[in-house]
Each structure stands twice: as structure tokens, then as C-alpha cells.
């Protein structure tokens, strides 16, 4: 599910105004965090995740692999990740809200 450069650019534009909806704290990607990641990705498709961990590179890989999401951008301790929803909700999806 590799994103093209044009698609990543578009997603970065959409993600610019988003606030982080999930925080990965010092305990890492726990089962609870993973459930919240999956719920947020299913609802919004494009989300920001804030990392408060020491090993940022390992946390990025764990978050993306565990949630089966694509990393769009990483700036500082904030990630922008994307996973297409099976049935996107037009009222919640960050992609569909911006197409109107």
C-alpha cells in the first residue's frame, strides 16, 4: 500500500491543520494504544500521533506496522499516518470532509 509522492503531498496538506488524536507515552504501543489507533484510523483515515518515547525510530515502525498504516510525514515527535477505511464515514473521515 505504498503512497505516491503526489498522494503524500496531498495528505500532508490535509494533515497540516489536524491535532494529534493519539499519544504514545513512555510505555510504548500497548494494547490500549493500539485499539485507539485502530479506532481513530477507521474513523478518520488520516491522523496525527504524538510520540513521547526515547526511541522515536522504533516507535514509528511499531505504530505503522501494528496499525497497518502508512507513514506520511514525521516532524519532531508528531507522526502523520494514513490507512484507508473499509467504509469511510463522510462525517468523520478527514479525507471525505475536505472533498466537499
C-alpha positions as CSV (number, residue, x, y, z in Angstrom):
1,X,0.0,0.0,0.0
2,X,2.8,2.4,-0.9
3,X,1.7,6.0,-1.4
4,X,2.9,8.0,-4.4
5,X,4.7,11.3,-3.8
6,X,1.7,13.3,-5.1
7,X,-0.6,11.4,-2.7
8,X,1.7,12.1,0.2
9,X,1.8,15.8,-0.7
10,X,-2.0,15.9,-0.8
11,X,-2.2,14.1,2.6
12,X,0.3,16.4,4.2
13,X,-1.8,19.4,3.1
14,X,-4.9,17.9,4.7
15,X,-3.0,16.9,7.8
16,X,-1.5,20.4,8.4
17,X,-4.4,21.6,10.4
18,X,-5.0,18.3,12.3
19,X,-4.3,17.9,16.0
20,X,-2.8,14.7,17.4
21,X,-5.6,12.3,18.4
22,X,-3.4,9.5,19.9
23,X,-0.4,9.8,22.2
24,X,2.2,7.0,22.6
25,X,3.7,7.5,26.0
26,X,6.8,6.0,27.7
27,X,5.1,2.6,27.9
28,X,5.1,2.3,24.2
29,X,2.5,0.8,21.9
30,X,0.3,-1.0,24.4
31,X,-2.9,-3.0,23.6
32,X,-5.0,0.0,24.6
33,X,-3.0,2.4,22.4
34,X,-3.3,0.0,19.5
35,X,-7.0,-0.2,20.0
36,X,-7.3,3.6,20.0
37,X,-5.0,3.8,16.9
38,X,-7.2,1.4,15.0
39,X,-10.4,3.2,16.1
40,X,-9.1,6.6,15.1
41,X,-7.8,5.3,11.7
42,X,-11.1,3.6,11.0
43,X,-13.0,6.8,11.8
44,X,-10.7,9.4,10.4
45,X,-8.3,7.6,8.0
46,X,-5.7,10.3,8.3
47,X,-4.5,11.1,11.9
48,X,-1.6,12.6,13.8
49,X,0.1,10.6,16.6
50,X,2.3,12.3,19.2
51,X,5.3,10.3,20.5
52,X,6.6,10.7,24.0
53,X,9.2,8.0,23.8
54,X,13.0,7.8,23.8
55,X,13.5,5.6,20.7
56,X,11.5,7.5,18.1
57,X,12.5,5.4,15.1
58,X,11.4,2.1,16.8
59,X,8.1,3.7,17.9
60,X,7.4,4.9,14.3
61,X,8.0,1.4,12.9
62,X,5.9,-0.2,15.7
63,X,3.0,2.2,15.2
64,X,2.9,1.8,11.5
65,X,3.3,-2.0,11.5
66,X,0.9,-2.6,14.3
67,X,-1.8,-0.4,12.8
68,X,-1.1,-1.5,9.2
69,X,-0.8,2.2,8.4
70,X,1.4,4.2,6.0
71,X,3.7,6.9,7.4
72,X,3.0,10.2,5.5
73,X,5.2,12.5,7.5
74,X,7.2,12.7,10.7
75,X,8.2,16.1,12.2
76,X,9.7,16.2,15.6
77,X,7.6,13.9,17.8
78,X,4.5,14.0,15.7
79,X,3.6,11.5,13.0
80,X,1.0,11.8,10.3
81,X,-0.2,8.4,9.3
82,X,-2.8,7.1,6.8
83,X,-4.9,4.0,6.5
84,X,-7.9,3.8,4.1
85,X,-11.1,2.8,5.9
86,X,-13.2,-0.1,4.5
87,X,-16.4,2.0,4.9
88,X,-15.4,5.6,5.4
89,X,-17.9,7.8,7.4
90,X,-18.3,11.1,5.5
91,X,-18.8,13.0,8.8
92,X,-15.6,11.7,10.4
93,X,-13.2,11.0,7.6
94,X,-10.6,13.7,7.2
95,X,-10.4,12.8,3.5
96,X,-14.1,13.0,2.7
97,X,-14.7,16.1,4.8
98,X,-12.2,18.0,2.6
99,X,-13.6,16.9,-0.7
100,X,-16.9,18.7,-0.2
